[in-house]
Amino acid sequence: MKTVPQMGWAGIKNGKLLSLAEAHFDVFITVDRNLSFQQNLLQFSIAVLVLHALTNRLIDLRPLAPKILTALSTVKAGEVTHLTA
């Protein structure tokens, strides 16, 4: 698993970011709750997991880890799955 900055993609906007991600990954995990409203995710061959937590700090995201692991085995390309703490 790599982050956007680790891939050298910091500052790249959502549409281009998803295009880059789909070439390298099967799943894109984000805390951006508006992504599915801003982009037509069906045009991308990548699954998207949207994390909903109190903040995007690790302490608040950590409880979602089991749900992420479960979702990774069932998500499909072009699908958006929202995971809530």
C-alpha positions in Angstrom: 0.0 0.0 0.0 1.3 3.4 -0.9 0.2 6.9 -0.3 -0.3 9.6 -2.9 2.9 11.5 -1.8 4.9 8.2 -1.8 3.9 7.7 -5.4 5.0 11.3 -6.2 1.4 12.3 -7.0 0.9 15.1 -4.4 -1.0 18.0 -5.9 -2.5 16.0 -8.7 -6.3 16.6 -9.0 -8.9 13.8 -8.6 -9.6 12.9 -12.2 -5.9 12.6 -13.2 -5.1 11.0 -9.8 -7.7 8.2 -10.4 -6.3 7.7 -13.9 -2.8 7.3 -12.5 -4.0 5.0 -9.7 -6.0 2.7 -11.9 -2.8 1.9 -13.9 -1.0 0.8 -10.7 -3.6 -0.4 -8.2 -6.9 -2.3 -8.0 -8.4 -0.2 -5.1 -8.1 3.5 -4.2 -8.7 4.3 -0.6 -9.7 7.9 0.3 -11.2 10.1 3.0 -12.5 12.5 0.4 -16.3 12.0 0.8 -17.0 14.2 -2.2 -15.0 12.2 -4.7 -18.0 10.2 -5.9 -19.9 13.4 -6.5 -17.0 15.2 -8.3 -16.0 12.3 -10.6 -17.8 9.7 -12.7 -16.2 6.7 -11.0 -17.7 4.2 -13.4 -15.3 5.4 -16.1 -12.3 4.2 -14.0 -11.3 0.6 -13.7 -10.5 0.9 -10.1 -12.6 0.3 -6.9 -12.9 3.1 -4.5 -13.2 2.9 -0.7 -14.3 6.0 1.0 -13.5 6.1 4.7 -15.8 8.0 7.1 -14.3 8.7 10.5 -14.4 11.6 13.0 -11.1 13.0 11.5 -8.5 11.7 9.1 -6.0 11.1 11.9 -4.8 7.6 12.2 -6.3 7.2 15.7 -9.8 7.8 14.2 -9.1 5.7 11.0 -7.6 2.7 12.7 -11.0 1.2 13.8 -11.9 1.0 10.1 -9.0 -1.4 9.4 -11.1 -4.6 9.7 -13.8 -3.2 7.4 -11.2 -2.2 4.9 -9.7 -5.7 4.9 -13.1 -7.3 4.4 -14.0 -4.8 1.6 -10.8 -5.5 -0.2 -11.9 -9.0 -0.9 -15.3 -8.0 -2.4 -15.0 -4.6 -4.1 -15.2 -4.4 -7.9 -13.8 -1.9 -10.4 -16.0 1.2 -10.8 -17.7 0.5 -7.5 -17.6 3.0 -4.6 -17.9 1.6 -1.1 -18.4 3.8 2.0 -16.9 2.5 5.3 -18.0 4.1 8.5 -16.3 3.8 11.9 
